[in-house]
Amino acid sequence: MFPDMFHMVVGQSEKIRKKPAPDAPLSIAGEFGVDPRECMYVGDSGTDMKTGKAAGMYTVGVLWGYRSEEELKENGADELAERPADLFRIYERITAEENTGVQ
């Protein structure tokens, strides 16, 4: 559906439990050889935030989805994004903090 946009897509299956089980994000991190703590899990629901937290990932709740800011925060969003461009800003800030040791 979106050629050249995603390197991998994982959904529920016999081997992958449905969210909030962390199976899908952990399988993706494993496939790419990335520590889950270095990943940003982006979603628009409380279930997404729980999934990201269960996987040990930095969670970003997006406010253009179908759930409220309160739900995202209550379920562990580390940060909120008002628009897609915010994801790049968040990533750049986190990367800079990690490289300088500032948090």
C-alpha positions in Angstrom: 0.0 0.0 0.0 2.9 2.4 0.8 5.9 1.2 -1.3 9.3 2.4 0.0 7.7 3.9 3.1 8.1 1.1 5.7 11.0 -1.3 6.1 8.8 -3.7 8.1 5.2 -4.0 9.3 4.1 -6.5 12.0 0.6 -7.3 13.1 -1.2 -9.7 15.3 -0.7 -13.4 14.4 -0.3 -16.7 16.0 3.3 -15.7 17.1 2.5 -12.1 17.8 0.0 -11.3 20.6 -2.2 -8.3 20.3 -1.4 -5.0 22.0 -0.6 -4.1 24.7 1.7 -7.2 24.6 5.1 -5.9 23.4 5.7 -8.7 20.9 5.4 -6.7 17.7 7.7 -3.8 18.6 10.2 -6.1 20.2 10.2 -8.3 17.1 10.9 -5.3 14.9 13.7 -4.0 17.2 15.2 -7.5 17.2 15.0 -7.8 13.4 16.9 -4.6 13.0 19.3 -5.3 15.9 18.3 -2.3 17.9 18.0 -2.1 21.7 14.3 -1.3 22.5 15.6 1.5 24.8 16.8 3.3 21.6 13.4 3.1 20.0 10.5 5.6 19.9 7.1 4.0 20.0 4.5 6.4 18.4 0.8 5.9 18.9 -2.6 7.5 19.4 -4.1 5.5 22.2 -3.6 4.4 25.7 -3.1 0.9 24.5 -0.3 2.1 22.3 1.4 3.8 25.2 1.1 0.6 27.3 2.6 -1.4 24.4 5.5 0.9 24.1 6.2 1.0 27.8 5.9 -2.8 28.0 8.6 -3.0 25.2 10.9 -0.6 27.1 10.6 2.1 24.5 10.3 5.9 24.6 6.6 6.6 24.0 5.2 9.5 22.1 1.4 10.0 22.0 0.1 11.8 18.9 -2.7 14.3 19.4 -4.1 13.9 15.9 -5.4 10.5 16.7 -8.7 9.4 18.1 -7.9 9.5 21.8 -7.4 12.4 24.2 -4.3 13.9 25.6 -5.4 12.8 29.1 -5.6 9.2 28.0 -2.2 9.3 26.4 -0.6 10.8 29.6 -2.5 8.5 31.9 -1.1 5.5 30.1 2.5 6.5 30.1 3.2 8.8 27.2 6.7 10.2 27.7 5.9 13.0 25.4 3.1 14.3 23.2 3.3 15.4 19.5 0.8 17.9 18.1 1.7 17.3 14.5 3.9 14.9 12.5 6.8 17.3 12.3 7.1 17.2 16.1 8.4 13.6 15.8 11.5 14.8 14.1 12.0 17.6 16.8 11.5 15.1 19.6 14.0 12.6 18.0 16.6 15.3 17.4 16.3 16.6 21.0 16.5 13.1 22.5 19.6 12.3 20.3 21.3 15.5 21.4 20.6 14.8 25.0 22.0 11.3 24.7 25.1 12.6 23.0 25.8 15.3 25.6 24.6 13.4 28.6 22.0 16.0 29.4 18.4 15.0 30.2 
